[in-house]
C-alpha cells in the first residue's frame, strides 16, 4: 500500500466514524433511543481517530512534511470531516507523492534518527505493523480505562 493510499483510506475512515458518532449523538440526545449509537460510534471513532494521528505522524516522517504540517494533519481529526479536504489539498500540492522511503538519499532530511528508524521499520513490515497495532491498542485501552471525554453520562 502506497503512502497516498494509506493516508486517503484512514482519512476517509476518520470521516465515516465522525458520521457514526454524530448519528449516535442524534439518536441519544434528539431521538432519545438510547446510548448504543454513541457507544459504538464513539468507540469506532476513537480507534480511527488515534489511527489517523499515528498515520499523520508516519506520513510526516516519510513525506518530509516537517513538524508544522504534521501537527496540522494530526489536528484536522478534531474537526468533523476535515481529514477529507486535507487529503485533497495534500494530493493537489503533491505532498502525498512517492513511495515509502526505504533507502537513504542525499536529502538531509533522510539523515535524521526518525528517518533512520522509519527505514528500519519499513524493512520489517510485519514487525512494523505489529508495533503500530500494539501501540493503537495500548492507547485505546488506556483511554477506555480513563473514561469518555467529559466523563460518563
N, C-alpha and C positions, 0 to 999 in steps of 0.2 A: 504494500500500500504506500503510495507516494505521500509526502508531507501535505500536499494540497488536498488529496482525498481524505486523509485523516482529519485535517482541520475542518474541512467542509462537513464531514459526517458528524463530528462531535458538535459543531456549531448548530447544525440543523436539529440534532437530538436535543440540544440545550433549549432551543426554541420550542420544540414539541413538548418537552417536560414543563416549560413555563405554561403552555396551554393547559396541560393536565392539572397543574397546581391551581391556576386561576379558575378553571372549571370546577375543581373540587371546592374552592373557596366560595364560589357562587352557590354550589349545591348546599354547602354548610350554612352560610350566612344569609342567603337570599331565599332559597327554596326550603331551607331547614329540614333537609332529608338525612342528616347525619354527618359523621366525620370521615367516613371511609374514603371519600374523594380526596380530602386533604391528606389523610394518612398515606394513601397510595401515591397520589400526585406529589406530595411533599417528599416522600422517600425517594421516588424516582428522580425528582428534580434535584434533590440534594446530591444524589450519586452522580448525576450527569454534570451538575454544576462543578463539583470537585474535579471530575474527569476533564471538563473543559479548561479549568485553571491549570491542571497538570499539562494538558495538551498545549495550551498557550505558552507555558514556560518552555516546554520541549521545542516548540516551533521557534520561539525567540532565540534559543541557542542555535538550533540548526540553520535557521534562515538569517542569522546575524542581525536580528531586529534592534538590539540594544535595549537597555532597561526601560526607557520611556514607552516605547511601542509595546513591549512585552507586558508592562503594567496596564496599559490601556486595554490590551487584548483581554487580560485577566478580568479587569473591572467591567468590561462590557457584559459579562454574565450576570451582573447585578441588575441591569436594566432589562425588563422583559423584551425579548425578541431582538436585542441589539447585536447579538452574535451574527445574525444574517447580514445586515448591512456592513458589519465589519468584514466578514468574509468576502463580500463583493468588492469592497474598497481595497482590501489587500490583494485580491485577484487582479483588479484593474491596475494597481500600482506595480504588479509583478513581484509582490512580496511573498507569494506562495510558490514561485517558480523553482524548479530544480529538484534534485533527488536528495536523499539523505546524505549527509557529509560523512562518508565512511573513511576518507583519506584526508590527510593534512595537505593543505595547499600553501602557497606563498602569502596568502592573505593573513595579516597579523591577527585577525580575529580567530583564526584557526590555531593560534598558539596559546590559548588560554587553558586553564585547568578544566573549565566546564566543557570546552570543545573536545579536549582530550578524553574526558570521561564519557561524553556522548559517543565519540567514535568507538571507544572500548565497548560500551554497551550495545551499540548498533552491530558490532561484530559478534555479539552473543544475543540474538533476538529472543530466544526462549527465556534466558535469564532476565533480560531487559523487561519483557512483558510480565514475567513473574514479579519482579521488583515493583513495577508500576501497579499491578493488581493488588499486591500486598499493601503498598502504600495507600491506595484508594480505600481498601477495606479497613485499614487501621484508622485513617482519618474519619471515615464514615462511622465506624464503631465508637470512636471517641466522641464524636458529635452526638450520636444517639444516646450515649451514656450521659452526656452533659444535659441533654434535653432540647426540645424545639426552640427556635428563636421566639423570644417574647414569653417563654415559659409555657407550661401546659395549660390548656383551657378546659 
